[in-house]
Amino acid sequence: MVKSLLISIFTALLSIQSLTGIDNMKEQLELATFGGGCFWCTEAIFERVKGVHAVVSGYAGGDVPHPGYRQVSTGLTGHAEV
């Protein structure tokens, strides 16, 4: 399900880029935050979108500052992979 959702988002981004003429606009950077579950899959898709300058994966929520993968994997920190 996550894979099909990410493909849908990627397709939508390409359509928006095409319809808005983004290639002719001055460079404007904006921040977008997406939660897609497995962030390695999400990175691979968004890194291919023209105009995306950086893709950063991490965790959201939780009570532990700057948790690592092993901590989050325990389910005890309250974080979600985004």
N, C-alpha and C positions, 0 to 999 in steps of 0.2 A: 504494500500500500504506500509506504513512504517513497519507494522508487517511482511509482506512477505519479505521485503528487509532485515530486521534484521535477520530473519530466514535464508535467503540466506547467509548473512555474517557469521553467526554462523556456518552453515554447511561448508562453505569454510574454516573457521579457523580450524575446526576439521579435514578436509581433509589435509590441509597443515601440521598440527601437525603430522598426520599419515604418510604422504609421506616423510617428511624431517627427521624423526627419532628424533624429538625434545627431546624425553625422554632421549636420550643418549648424548645429548650435555651438555657442561658446562653451568651453568646458566649465561645468558647474558640478561640484562634488556634493553629494548628499549621503547621509548614513541610512542604511536599511538593515534591519535586524530580522532574521528568519530563524525559526526553530524547526529543524527537520529531523530530529532523532539522531541517526548516524551521521555525525558531522563530516566524516571523510567523504561520503557520497555527495553531500551538499557542496563541499568545497570543489570537487571535480566538475560539477555542473556550472557553478557560478564563475569559476575561473575562465570559462570559455565565452562568457558574455562580454561582448564588446562594450567598453566603457566602464567595466568594473575594474577598479584600481587595486583593491585588496580584498581578500577573503580571510576572515579570522574565525577559527572555531573555538569553542569553549563551553562553559557551563553557566547556567542561569539559576537564580534562586539559591536556596541553601543557607546554612549557618556557618560554614567553615570558610574563612578567607583563603582565596587562591588554592582550591583543592586540586589534587592530582587525579589522574585516571583511576588509580587503585582505590583512593578514598571514595570517589564518586561511585565506583562499581560496587562498593559494599551496600549502597542504598541507605547509609546512615547519615549522610551529610545534608540530604534534602535537595540536592542539586539535580538538574536535568541537563542532558546533553543538547546543546543548540548550535 
